[in-house]
């Protein structure tokens, strides 16, 4: 098996100002013992890995901690191909990586390496790499080489990285400049617009996970932990989207192979999400006697297109059991019916400001309504006067007159928009069931965040809450420190703080790798079989600390308790 270069323990590896308290809260011994995570691969599906940061290099030999790196942006068409043969993708192995790194070190410049792979290029979000590239930070939190008082949770783990070719324009209905892609659509010529996109339909994610597993098998690792510090908020949250199913299928195959001794033990770690205070979720039950109503609010300074997805349980034989309407803001509002069979234009004073569609049966018994609104096109009359320059759109879901379908559970989620002014909100909003769209991957470990600076499980408000939308499944499973966590700042030799469930996922991935490393292969199998002993959820079989401050039963914020090994 490919082995990570030896990391010699030194007394200066202690890290009081960095993540030592978080690691201690998770039961990981400090100072660093020198061998944590040695037989375990951690794979990162993310954006931006700084190959020259000291925390991602072996400090004695100066070679890369990465055994493989796949930049999907080199061949983006292949990356988005469903069923891609990941064994044949053009990637960099350790030999090539170390050659490029040696050239950069010899020249004293990163310019040539950045021309080949720039960690600040092809990142998601409208605001670039503020605070450094996300992938560099997550990899260092999970497994960073001890440097300048910093250490990751599993400093000797073998690393595999995938730079996603999944920019905002790849999963949102907008072009590279943020301009809505429906602006040039002609409804008369094409009644059904075919430009809808979704994060949980992106083949790039499934191919990335499959690639990590394939390369971990090549390395002969005992176990692989796949870190998914990524995600969005909209989607059905039913475990049946193409991405959710693709990852779940890989987990099943990996478990079967591991059980027969022909593959590494595989754990996929996903974050619950950072939508806990976004006011982006509404839920209700529609009956013949009780319609539901909520407002979708957008600020006049909002420069972005926003998306709302409404999902509902459709157990009826009626062709269109739900009448969904959107009312324009203001006293002279107009109610626009979002009818099945065509894409509806949302036109105000002769200006098309958005579109919508309605599919009563998407899969199983779930129906869906999608709405896109672009505030820069709103006439001034749509915004309230005075200091509160808000545009309030009314959404009503009711049973059509003359029909009596069964009660229909309904959930509405605003899609993720990073940045304060770009966000839109729902009123009323419900903080429960605000999970990331990947949190319902069957067989994955879902991690919420908590503030370890307060107490053993201090509240971290941004962390999304469970339970699952349709069956009240008990996710998240566990919680890990996620508030003010330090990680490597790309294109520097320094560090930056971050807050969010991404950091909680990275710490959990590293701690799992370190815990698995402490055992021989037989014990490792027992640990993961224990973790996966429930059908599709980890539930109470997770290792967690039971104290008076931690609930003995599952709760929506911290699952079954904090990760502690």
Secondary structure as UniProt FT lines:
FT   HELIX           11..13
FT   TURN            16..19
FT   HELIX           20..25
FT   TURN            26..27
FT   TURN            36..39
FT   STRAND          40..46
FT   TURN            51..52
FT   HELIX           54..56
FT   TURN            59..61
FT   STRAND          66..71
FT   HELIX           72..75
FT   HELIX           76..79
FT   TURN            82..83
FT   HELIX           86..88
FT   STRAND          92..93
FT   HELIX           94..107
FT   HELIX           111..116
FT   TURN            119..120
FT   TURN            126..127
FT   TURN            130..131
FT   HELIX           134..143
FT   TURN            148..149
FT   TURN            153..156
FT   STRAND          158..163
FT   HELIX           168..171
FT   TURN            176..177
FT   TURN            181..184
FT   TURN            187..189
FT   HELIX           199..201
FT   HELIX           203..219
FT   STRAND          223..228
FT   HELIX           242..259
FT   TURN            260..261
FT   STRAND          265..271
FT   TURN            276..277
FT   STRAND          281..286
FT   STRAND          292..299
FT   TURN            300..301
FT   STRAND          305..313
FT   TURN            319..320
FT   STRAND          323..327
FT   TURN            331..332
FT   STRAND          335..337
FT   TURN            340..341
FT   STRAND          344..348
FT   TURN            349..350
FT   STRAND          351..363
FT   TURN            364..365
FT   STRAND          366..374
FT   HELIX           375..377
FT   HELIX           380..382
FT   STRAND          390..398
FT   TURN            401..402
FT   STRAND          408..414
FT   TURN            421..422
FT   STRAND          425..427
FT   TURN            437..440
FT   TURN            442..443
FT   STRAND          445..451
FT   TURN            452..454
FT   TURN            456..457
FT   STRAND          458..459
FT   TURN            461..462
FT   TURN            469..471
FT   STRAND          478..481
FT   STRAND          485..488
FT   TURN            490..491
FT   STRAND          495..498
FT   HELIX           501..517
FT   HELIX           521..531
FT   HELIX           539..541
FT   TURN            548..549
FT   TURN            556..558
FT   STRAND          562..563
//
